Each structure stands twice: as structure tokens, then as C-alpha cells.
């Protein structure tokens, strides 16, 4: 019995070995002499770079009618109120950073349609010593806060940013 198993294993080995033919292929690679090679340097590489387009978080256009803007890539615009909130916060944080105001508080944001698009109405309070903030209809409190300011803005969308423009008093 053992003898038959050995014969069977040898037969299988021979059959599998004979079924595959291998042949040796000689190398035909050619080598380029080192003196014939040209390594690109900064002086002989052509300038094919194209300038990149401005990113979506580019600096807002320096239009004097723009109160604030935020890049379209900086926020996911699910609801217009959240976009207006982000623009207003970014702008007001800038006022805090350059000491125009000490603090601010957003009370209410409403976005509604108007004849030419969307209108954003923001009711807020600011803590500041600058009386210019009283022009937004707020009331001066004893603790330095000007409360219940109300501003309206035209809400615009461009290819690269959302904008609050044309600041005016609420009516």
C-alpha cells in the first residue's frame, strides 16, 4: 500500500512539473553611459506652472458697502440665518480684536425675502464707550452696554463668499 502511495506522489510531481515549461530569456537591457544622461536642473526645466485660482476663503472684496463676508468654503450653508450669524460674529470679533468694542451679544437674527433678494435683520447689544453704536437705535445702559441695536443688511451670495451689504437701521 505504501508503495502505491509513493508511486502516486511521484506521478503527480512529474505531471505538475512537466505541465509548466520554463525558459530562460537572456537580458537585453542596454545601459546609457553616465555622460550621456541629462539631469534636469532648475535652469533647464520649463516653467509649466499655472497660477492657482483664488481659494474660496479669499479675503472679501474691499467694497465699502460690505459690512462683513465669509468664504463659501468656510461654512456649510444649511440655513441662511446660520450664515448671517457666522458673518456677523466674524465681523464683530474683528471689532473686539481691534478694541472698537469690548463685547457683543446677538439677540435675534431673521432672514426674510425682500424685493431684490434676501434681507437680514440682526438685533444685538454691544459693550463699548464709542457713541457711534447708538446710531443703530440701541439704548445706552449704565454698565456700558448699548442694548437692542437693530441693523438690516442685504444678504448676497457670490461664487466665493456670502456677504452682508448696505447696513441700515431697522424700520
Secondary structure, DSSP 8 states (H G I E B T S, - for coil): -HHHHHHHHHHHHHHHHHHS-------------GGG-----TTTS----------TT------TTEEEEEETTSS--SSHHHHHHHHHHHHHHHHHHTTS-SEEEEEEEEEEEETTEEEEEEEEEEE-S-GGGGGGS-EE-TTSEEEEEEEEEEEEE-SSEEEEEEEEE--
